[in-house]
């Protein structure tokens, strides 16, 4: 635990929180005892991560609109991004998990690593407060945050939306062209994107592809996005 605390840059006052954050749900499953895993801390850490990044992006990108801020945050909190950070910390080797999960490669699974990192953020928040958790988030995401200001993240709304949704389950978003107007040489298309039986956003463009991209952007910027997708998690 001391070696991990050194990597995290946070000495825990309540070591039980660190242990809980590192404990995979497979431990509860194999022991048939509830409450022995990091799922609750993951829930809390996700909210703290979103708040910390929202505040930091708001301050760093004063000229960006809501859509750009939402896209930047979605990129930073994606499962792929968090899993990469967890690997850089060597987090997988510190996880506590059931034998079945370990045998199936759980220590290197993107979703497991990302969940554990979110749980660690929740644990730091409970151990030392919001400022400590925010400082941790900004420190581990420092290079990515600097890259935002240099325009290093290319716009890919459809890819970003699919990545966020498939972090919840394997179902892919479905795009539909729901309308078109104008003469053949100057048509305008309207598209919708649905997932889990719910419409997430609509967009318009001069081509079907552009309309789909705009629909994905609208979905990512939708203030009800989390609510619309919560039932499928």
C-alpha positions in Angstrom: 0.0 0.0 0.0 2.9 2.4 0.8 4.3 2.0 -2.8 0.9 2.8 -4.3 0.4 5.8 -2.0 3.7 7.1 -3.2 2.6 6.7 -6.8 -0.7 8.4 -6.1 0.9 11.2 -4.2 -1.6 10.8 -1.4 -1.0 9.2 2.0 -4.3 7.9 3.2 -5.4 8.6 6.7 -8.1 5.9 6.4 -6.4 2.9 4.8 -9.6 1.0 4.6 -10.8 3.4 1.9 -7.7 2.6 -0.2 -8.4 -1.2 0.3 -12.0 -0.8 -0.6 -11.1 1.2 -3.8 -8.8 -1.6 -4.9 -11.3 -4.4 -4.3 -13.0 -5.7 -7.4 -16.7 -6.9 -7.4 -15.6 -10.5 -8.1 -14.5 -10.6 -4.4 -18.1 -10.1 -3.3 -19.3 -12.5 -5.8 -17.0 -15.3 -4.8 -17.4 -14.7 -1.1 -21.2 -14.3 -1.4 -20.9 -11.2 0.8 -22.1 -7.8 -0.3 -20.2 -4.6 0.4 -16.7 -6.0 -0.1 -16.0 -4.2 -3.4 -15.3 -0.7 -4.9 -18.6 -0.2 -6.7 -19.9 2.4 -4.3 -16.7 4.3 -4.4 -16.6 4.1 -8.2 -20.1 5.8 -8.2 -18.8 8.6 -6.0 -15.5 9.0 -7.8 -17.2 9.3 -11.1 -19.2 12.3 -9.8 -16.1 13.9 -8.2 -14.1 13.4 -11.5 -16.9 15.0 -13.5 -17.1 18.0 -11.2 -13.3 18.5 -11.0 -12.9 18.4 -14.7 -15.9 20.5 -15.4 -14.5 23.3 -13.2 -11.0 22.9 -14.7 -12.2 23.0 -18.3 -14.5 25.9 -17.6 -11.4 27.9 -16.3 -9.0 26.7 -19.0 -11.2 27.1 -22.1 -13.0 30.5 -21.6 -13.8 30.8 -25.3 -15.3 27.3 -25.7 -19.1 26.7 -25.8 -21.0 24.0 -24.0 -20.6 21.5 -26.8 -16.8 21.8 -26.9 -16.5 21.6 -23.1 -18.7 18.5 -23.0 -16.7 16.9 -25.8 -13.4 17.6 -24.0 -14.7 16.2 -20.7 -16.1 13.1 -22.5 -12.7 12.4 -24.0 -10.9 12.8 -20.7 -13.2 10.5 -18.7 -13.5 7.8 -21.4 -12.8 4.3 -20.3 -9.9 4.1 -22.7 -8.3 7.3 -21.2 -8.8 6.3 -17.6 -7.5 2.8 -18.2 -4.3 4.2 -19.8 -3.7 6.3 -16.8 -4.3 3.4 -14.5 -1.8 1.3 -16.4 0.8 4.1 -16.1 0.4 3.9 -12.3 0.7 0.1 -12.4 -2.7 0.0 -10.7 -3.6 -3.5 -12.0 -0.9 -5.2 -9.9 -2.5 -3.7 -6.7 -6.1 -4.8 -7.4 -7.7 -7.3 -5.1 -9.9 -9.6 -7.1 -11.4 -13.1 -7.2 -9.5 -16.0 -8.7 -11.8 -16.4 -11.6 -11.6 -12.7 -12.6 -7.8 -12.8 -12.4 -7.6 -15.9 -14.5 -9.6 -14.2 -17.2 -7.2 -11.3 -17.5 -9.1 -8.9 -15.2 -6.0 -7.0 -14.1 -5.6 -5.7 -17.6 -9.2 -5.1 -18.6 -9.9 -1.5 -19.5 -13.2 -1.3 -17.7 -11.8 -2.8 -14.5 -8.8 -0.4 -14.5 -11.0 2.6 -15.3 -13.5 1.7 -12.5 -10.7 1.3 -10.0 -9.3 4.7 -10.8 -12.7 6.3 -10.3 -13.0 4.4 -7.0 -9.6 5.8 -6.0 -10.8 9.3 -6.7 -13.8 8.7 -4.5 -11.6 7.3 -1.8 -9.3 10.4 -1.8 -12.4 12.6 -1.7 -13.7 10.8 1.4 -10.3 10.7 3.0 -9.2 14.3 2.5 -12.0 16.3 0.8 -12.8 17.8 -2.6 -9.6 19.9 -2.9 -7.3 16.9 -2.5 -9.4 14.9 -5.0 -9.4 17.7 -7.5 -5.6 18.2 -7.2 -5.2 14.5 -7.8 -7.4 14.6 -10.9 -5.6 17.6 -12.4 -2.2 16.0 -11.7 -2.9 12.7 -13.4 -4.6 14.4 -16.4 -2.2 17.3 -16.6 -0.7 16.4 -20.1 -4.2 15.8 -21.5 -5.5 19.1 -20.1 -2.5 20.9 -21.6 -3.2 19.2 -24.9 -6.7 20.6 -25.0 -5.4 24.2 -25.1 -3.1 23.2 -28.0 -5.9 21.7 -30.0 -4.4 18.2 -29.9 -7.8 16.5 -29.6 -9.5 16.2 -32.9 -13.3 16.4 -33.2 -14.9 13.0 -33.6 -18.4 13.2 -32.1 -19.6 9.8 -33.4 -16.6 8.0 -32.1 -16.8 9.8 -28.7 -20.5 9.0 -28.4 -20.0 5.3 -29.2 -17.1 5.0 -26.8 -19.2 6.5 -24.0 -22.2 4.4 -24.7 -20.2 1.1 -25.1 -18.5 1.8 -21.7 -22.1 1.2 -20.3 -22.9 -1.9 -22.5 -22.0 -3.3 -25.9 -25.0 -1.9 -27.7 -24.0 0.6 -30.5 -25.9 3.8 -31.2 -28.3 3.7 -34.2 -28.5 6.6 -36.6 -31.6 7.3 -38.7 -32.3 9.9 -41.4 -35.7 11.3 -40.4 -36.1 14.0 -42.9 -34.8 15.9 -45.9 -35.6 19.1 -47.6 -34.6 21.2 -50.6 -33.8 20.5 -54.2 -31.5 17.7 -55.3 -28.5 20.0 -55.7 -29.0 21.6 -52.3 -30.6 19.1 -50.0 -30.6 19.3 -46.2 -30.8 16.2 -44.1 -32.0 15.7 -40.5 -30.7 12.7 -38.5 -31.5 11.3 -35.1 -29.4 9.0 -32.9 -31.0 6.4 -30.6 -29.7 4.0 -28.1 -31.4 1.7 -25.7 -34.7 2.6 -27.3 -34.3 6.3 -26.5 -33.5 9.2 -28.8 -30.4 11.0 -27.6 -30.1 13.8 -30.1 -30.9 15.3 -33.5 -28.8 17.1 -36.0 -29.0 18.6 -39.5 -26.5 18.9 -42.4 -25.9 19.1 -46.1 -25.1 15.4 -46.2 -26.4 12.4 -44.3 -22.9 12.0 -42.7 -22.9 15.6 -41.5 -26.4 15.3 -40.1 -25.3 12.2 -38.2 -22.2 13.9 -36.8 -24.4 16.8 -35.6 -26.8 14.4 -34.0 -23.9 12.8 -32.1 -22.7 16.3 -31.0 -26.2 17.1 -29.8 -26.4 13.9 -27.8 -23.1 14.6 -26.1 -24.2 18.1 -25.2 -27.6 16.9 -24.0 -28.0 17.9 -20.3 -30.1 14.8 -19.8 -27.5 12.4 -21.3 -26.7 10.8 -18.0 -30.4 10.3 -17.1 -31.2 8.9 -20.6 -28.4 6.3 -20.4 -28.6 5.5 -16.6 -31.2 2.7 -16.9 -28.9 0.7 -19.3 -25.8 0.8 -17.0 
